[in-house]
């Protein structure tokens, strides 16, 4: 019996670093005296003391990396980076273990099984989770022309299948359309409904980002979501995409009509299946100059969201790598404050 207790004592002592603290052991070491009598009594006392576990705080969300943060590098004519390199870059260069792809960087590979198999293998090899694919250039899901809208819907089918193969939970789409607000809304409701019905068969989600025009109007988009009313159709609130109209219809000329970003995110969060942390410019303290991340993350937290928040750096002052790191640092800092 005494030998068994000695073994227990030696094993237990190995856990007293950072994870466990035993009050009786600390008392004995601090006093330098044997006040417990026999060896058996000492060990019995140790074994029956309550264990205090160290509490490690973590943010209420997980961090992923949106591929658009590296769009300059990926579009570079010198081919400094290939789409297949993205999972390893995320993990090895930034310590991020989840990624969000953009179909523009492998737009002809949606049905290429060999390519998708290699991409999935690259992610698996470095322990990276594939979260979603952002889809652009496949037509307007809110097109007021029924024929064109149906074509756009069918164009997205292959990306639902590709995302499923990669292990993603969603594809991000755009609820675009030309015409009056009510007309585009009607088209978007039909387009999203049909695409979601297709995706539902594969247990996949279709999520809409605020990405300009009517989709950047939180009230408009939330009403579309309410009308579609499908569990696999949701939103991807972006902290920065709230310009509804650009001057002279040119992005470079600046925004002419902007929706309140905090109101918009609040309106979209009830339907959120992803969140995009847009960042452009940072001040000396590491805060985003134009977006209050604390206010944004409080809105996200209050909605009960605990999923991935994707880093999407689009700034000019910092390099893509430094911008990603700055955004990650800010998310982690604020996330820990709210833990």
C-alpha positions as CSV (number, residue, x, y, z in Angstrom):
1,X,0.0,0.0,0.0
2,X,2.8,2.4,0.9
3,X,4.6,1.7,-2.4
4,X,1.4,2.3,-4.4
5,X,1.0,5.7,-2.7
6,X,4.6,6.6,-3.3
7,X,4.0,5.9,-7.0
8,X,0.9,8.0,-7.0
9,X,2.7,10.9,-5.3
10,X,5.5,10.8,-7.9
11,X,3.0,10.7,-10.8
12,X,0.8,13.4,-9.4
13,X,3.8,15.7,-8.8
14,X,4.4,15.7,-12.6
15,X,1.1,17.6,-13.1
16,X,1.7,20.5,-10.7
17,X,3.3,22.9,-13.3
18,X,0.8,25.1,-15.1
19,X,-2.2,22.9,-15.2
20,X,-2.9,21.9,-11.6
21,X,-2.2,23.5,-8.2
22,X,-2.5,21.5,-5.0
23,X,-3.1,23.7,-2.0
24,X,-1.8,21.0,0.5
25,X,1.4,20.6,-1.4
26,X,2.1,24.3,-1.6
27,X,1.5,24.6,2.2
28,X,4.0,21.7,2.9
29,X,6.7,23.2,0.7
30,X,6.2,26.7,2.1
31,X,6.4,25.7,5.8
32,X,9.4,23.4,5.5
33,X,7.9,21.3,8.4
34,X,6.4,17.9,8.6
35,X,3.1,18.6,10.3
36,X,1.1,15.7,9.0
37,X,2.5,12.8,11.1
38,X,3.1,9.6,9.3
39,X,3.9,9.2,5.6
40,X,0.5,7.5,5.0
41,X,-1.3,10.4,6.5
42,X,0.7,12.9,4.3
43,X,-0.2,11.0,1.1
44,X,-3.9,10.5,2.1
45,X,-4.1,14.2,2.8
46,X,-2.6,15.0,-0.6
47,X,-4.9,12.7,-2.5
48,X,-8.1,14.1,-0.9
49,X,-7.3,17.8,-1.4
50,X,-9.4,19.7,-4.0
51,X,-7.7,20.3,-7.4
52,X,-7.7,23.8,-8.7
53,X,-7.5,23.9,-12.5
54,X,-5.9,26.8,-14.4
55,X,-8.4,28.6,-16.6
56,X,-7.1,29.5,-20.1
57,X,-9.0,32.2,-21.9
58,X,-9.6,32.0,-25.6
59,X,-11.5,34.3,-28.0
60,X,-15.2,33.3,-28.6
61,X,-14.4,32.9,-32.3
62,X,-12.0,31.0,-34.5
63,X,-9.8,32.8,-37.1
64,X,-9.6,31.9,-40.8
65,X,-7.8,33.6,-43.7
66,X,-9.6,34.9,-46.7
67,X,-7.6,34.2,-49.9
68,X,-8.4,37.7,-51.2
69,X,-5.9,39.1,-48.6
70,X,-3.2,37.7,-50.9
71,X,-4.8,38.7,-54.3
72,X,-1.9,40.9,-55.4
73,X,0.5,38.0,-54.9
74,X,-1.8,35.5,-56.6
75,X,-2.4,37.8,-59.6
76,X,1.2,38.7,-60.0
77,X,2.5,37.9,-63.4
78,X,5.7,36.5,-62.0
79,X,3.7,33.7,-60.3
80,X,5.1,34.3,-56.8
81,X,2.3,32.1,-55.4
82,X,0.0,29.5,-56.8
83,X,-3.5,28.7,-55.5
84,X,-2.3,25.3,-54.4
85,X,0.2,27.0,-52.0
86,X,-2.5,28.8,-50.1
87,X,-3.1,26.4,-47.3
88,X,0.6,26.1,-46.5
89,X,1.1,29.8,-46.6
90,X,-1.8,30.3,-44.2
91,X,-0.4,27.8,-41.7
92,X,3.4,28.4,-42.0
93,X,3.5,32.1,-42.5
94,X,0.6,33.3,-40.4
95,X,-0.2,30.5,-38.0
96,X,-3.7,30.3,-39.3
97,X,-5.3,26.8,-39.6
98,X,-8.5,27.6,-41.7
99,X,-8.9,29.1,-45.1
100,X,-11.5,30.7,-47.3
101,X,-10.8,30.3,-51.1
102,X,-11.8,32.6,-53.9
103,X,-12.8,30.9,-57.1
104,X,-11.0,33.5,-59.3
105,X,-7.7,31.8,-58.5
106,X,-8.8,28.4,-59.8
107,X,-11.9,29.3,-61.9
108,X,-11.3,26.6,-64.5
109,X,-10.8,23.8,-61.9
110,X,-14.3,23.4,-60.4
111,X,-14.7,20.1,-62.1
112,X,-11.1,19.0,-62.2
113,X,-11.1,16.1,-59.8
114,X,-7.3,15.7,-59.9
115,X,-6.7,19.3,-59.1
116,X,-9.2,19.4,-56.2
117,X,-7.8,16.2,-54.8
118,X,-4.3,17.8,-54.8
119,X,-5.7,21.0,-53.2
120,X,-7.5,19.0,-50.5
121,X,-4.3,16.9,-49.9
122,X,-2.2,20.1,-49.5
123,X,-4.6,21.4,-46.9
124,X,-4.8,18.1,-45.0
125,X,-1.0,17.7,-45.0
126,X,-0.6,20.9,-43.0
127,X,-3.6,20.5,-40.9
128,X,-5.7,23.3,-42.4
129,X,-9.5,23.3,-42.5
130,X,-11.2,24.4,-45.8
131,X,-14.0,26.7,-44.7
132,X,-15.7,28.0,-47.8
133,X,-15.2,29.2,-51.4
134,X,-16.1,32.8,-52.4
135,X,-17.8,32.7,-55.9
136,X,-17.6,35.6,-58.3
137,X,-18.1,35.9,-62.1
138,X,-20.8,33.3,-62.5
139,X,-23.8,35.6,-63.2
140,X,-26.3,37.5,-61.1
141,X,-28.4,35.4,-58.7
142,X,-30.7,38.4,-58.5
143,X,-31.0,39.0,-62.2
144,X,-34.4,40.3,-63.1
145,X,-34.3,38.3,-66.3
146,X,-35.5,34.8,-65.5
147,X,-33.4,33.1,-68.2
148,X,-30.2,34.8,-67.1
149,X,-30.9,34.2,-63.5
150,X,-31.4,30.5,-64.1
151,X,-28.1,30.4,-66.0
152,X,-26.4,32.0,-63.0
153,X,-28.0,29.5,-60.6
154,X,-26.8,26.5,-62.7
155,X,-23.3,28.1,-63.0
156,X,-23.0,27.9,-59.2
157,X,-23.8,24.2,-59.0
158,X,-20.3,23.1,-59.9
159,X,-18.9,25.2,-57.1
160,X,-21.3,23.7,-54.5
161,X,-19.9,20.3,-55.6
162,X,-16.3,21.5,-55.5
163,X,-16.7,23.0,-52.0
164,X,-18.3,19.8,-50.8
165,X,-15.4,17.8,-52.1
166,X,-12.9,20.0,-50.4
167,X,-14.7,19.7,-47.0
168,X,-16.1,23.3,-46.9
169,X,-19.4,24.1,-45.3
170,X,-20.5,26.9,-47.7
171,X,-20.1,28.8,-50.9
172,X,-20.3,32.6,-50.7
173,X,-22.4,34.2,-53.4
174,X,-23.5,37.6,-54.6
175,X,-27.1,38.8,-54.7
176,X,-26.6,41.1,-57.6
177,X,-29.1,42.3,-60.1
178,X,-29.9,45.4,-62.2
179,X,-33.2,47.2,-61.7
180,X,-35.3,48.6,-59.0
181,X,-34.8,47.4,-55.4
182,X,-38.1,45.4,-55.3
183,X,-37.4,43.7,-58.7
184,X,-33.8,42.7,-57.7
185,X,-35.1,41.5,-54.3
186,X,-37.7,39.3,-56.0
187,X,-35.0,37.9,-58.3
188,X,-32.6,37.3,-55.5
189,X,-35.2,35.5,-53.4
190,X,-35.9,33.1,-56.3
191,X,-32.2,32.6,-57.2
192,X,-31.1,32.0,-53.7
193,X,-34.0,29.7,-53.0
194,X,-33.3,27.4,-56.0
195,X,-29.5,27.3,-55.4
196,X,-30.1,26.5,-51.7
197,X,-32.4,23.7,-52.7
198,X,-29.6,22.2,-54.8
199,X,-27.0,22.7,-52.0
200,X,-29.3,21.3,-49.4
201,X,-29.0,17.8,-51.0
202,X,-25.3,17.9,-50.2
203,X,-25.7,19.5,-46.8
204,X,-24.0,22.7,-48.0
205,X,-24.8,26.3,-47.3
206,X,-25.3,29.2,-49.6
207,X,-24.3,32.5,-47.9
208,X,-24.5,36.0,-49.2
209,X,-22.0,38.8,-48.5
210,X,-22.8,42.5,-48.4
211,X,-20.9,43.2,-51.6
212,X,-22.2,46.4,-53.0
213,X,-25.4,47.8,-54.4
214,X,-28.6,46.6,-52.7
215,X,-26.7,43.8,-50.9
216,X,-24.9,46.4,-48.8
217,X,-28.3,47.5,-47.4
218,X,-28.7,45.5,-44.2
219,X,-32.4,45.9,-44.2
220,X,-32.8,44.8,-47.8
221,X,-30.6,41.8,-47.4
222,X,-32.1,40.7,-44.1
223,X,-35.6,40.9,-45.7
224,X,-34.4,38.7,-48.5
225,X,-33.1,36.2,-46.0
226,X,-36.4,36.2,-44.1
227,X,-38.3,35.5,-47.3
228,X,-36.0,32.7,-48.5
229,X,-36.3,31.2,-45.1
230,X,-34.1,28.2,-45.6
231,X,-31.8,26.9,-42.9
232,X,-28.9,26.5,-45.3
233,X,-29.2,30.0,-46.8
234,X,-27.5,32.7,-44.7
235,X,-25.2,35.7,-44.7
236,X,-21.5,36.5,-44.5
237,X,-21.4,40.0,-42.9
238,X,-18.3,41.9,-44.0
239,X,-17.1,44.7,-41.7
240,X,-16.2,47.0,-44.6
241,X,-18.4,46.4,-47.7
242,X,-21.2,49.0,-47.1
243,X,-20.9,51.3,-50.1
244,X,-24.1,51.2,-52.0
245,X,-23.1,53.6,-54.7
246,X,-19.7,54.8,-56.0
247,X,-19.1,58.3,-57.4
248,X,-19.3,58.1,-61.2
249,X,-19.9,54.3,-60.7
250,X,-16.1,53.9,-60.2
251,X,-14.6,52.3,-57.1
252,X,-11.5,54.5,-57.3
253,X,-13.5,57.7,-57.1
254,X,-14.8,56.9,-53.7
255,X,-18.1,56.1,-52.1
256,X,-21.1,58.4,-52.7
257,X,-23.8,56.5,-50.6
258,X,-22.7,54.4,-47.7
259,X,-24.9,52.3,-45.3
260,X,-24.2,52.4,-41.6
261,X,-21.7,49.5,-41.2
262,X,-22.6,48.7,-37.5
263,X,-26.3,48.7,-38.2
264,X,-25.8,46.5,-41.3
265,X,-23.7,43.9,-39.5
266,X,-26.3,43.8,-36.7
267,X,-29.1,43.2,-39.2
268,X,-27.2,40.4,-41.0
269,X,-25.8,38.6,-37.9
270,X,-29.0,36.6,-37.2
271,X,-28.4,34.8,-40.5
272,X,-24.6,34.6,-40.3
273,X,-22.7,31.4,-41.1
274,X,-19.5,33.3,-41.5
275,X,-18.0,36.7,-40.8
276,X,-15.4,38.7,-42.7
277,X,-13.1,41.1,-40.8
278,X,-12.2,43.6,-43.4
279,X,-9.2,45.8,-42.7
280,X,-7.4,48.5,-44.7
281,X,-5.5,51.1,-42.5
282,X,-4.0,50.8,-39.0
283,X,-3.1,53.5,-36.5
284,X,0.0,53.5,-34.3
285,X,-1.8,51.4,-31.6
286,X,-2.7,48.7,-34.1
287,X,-6.4,49.6,-34.4
288,X,-8.2,49.8,-37.7
289,X,-8.6,53.5,-38.4
290,X,-12.0,53.3,-40.0
291,X,-13.6,50.3,-38.4
292,X,-14.1,49.9,-34.6
293,X,-13.3,46.2,-34.2
294,X,-14.4,46.2,-30.6
295,X,-17.8,47.5,-31.5
296,X,-18.0,45.0,-34.4
297,X,-16.9,42.0,-32.4
298,X,-19.3,42.9,-29.6
299,X,-22.1,42.9,-32.2
300,X,-20.9,39.5,-33.4
301,X,-20.6,38.1,-29.9
302,X,-24.0,39.4,-28.8
303,X,-25.5,37.5,-31.8
304,X,-24.2,34.3,-30.2
305,X,-21.8,33.6,-33.1
306,X,-18.8,31.4,-32.3
307,X,-17.6,30.3,-35.8
308,X,-14.9,31.5,-38.1
309,X,-14.0,35.1,-38.6
310,X,-12.0,35.5,-41.8
311,X,-9.2,38.0,-42.1
312,X,-9.6,40.0,-45.3
313,X,-6.9,42.7,-45.6
314,X,-7.2,45.0,-48.6
315,X,-5.0,48.0,-47.6
316,X,-2.3,49.8,-49.5
317,X,0.0,51.1,-46.7
318,X,1.1,47.7,-45.4
319,X,2.2,44.7,-47.5
320,X,-0.2,41.9,-47.8
321,X,1.8,39.8,-45.3
322,X,2.1,42.6,-42.8
323,X,-1.6,43.5,-43.2
324,X,-2.7,40.0,-42.5
325,X,-0.5,39.9,-39.4
326,X,-1.8,43.2,-38.2
327,X,-5.4,42.1,-38.6
328,X,-4.8,38.8,-36.9
329,X,-3.1,40.6,-34.0
330,X,-6.0,43.0,-33.6
331,X,-8.6,40.2,-33.7
332,X,-6.7,38.2,-31.1
333,X,-6.2,41.2,-28.9
334,X,-9.9,42.2,-28.9
335,X,-11.0,38.6,-28.8
336,X,-9.0,38.0,-25.6
337,X,-10.5,41.2,-24.0
338,X,-13.9,39.8,-24.6
339,X,-13.1,36.3,-23.4
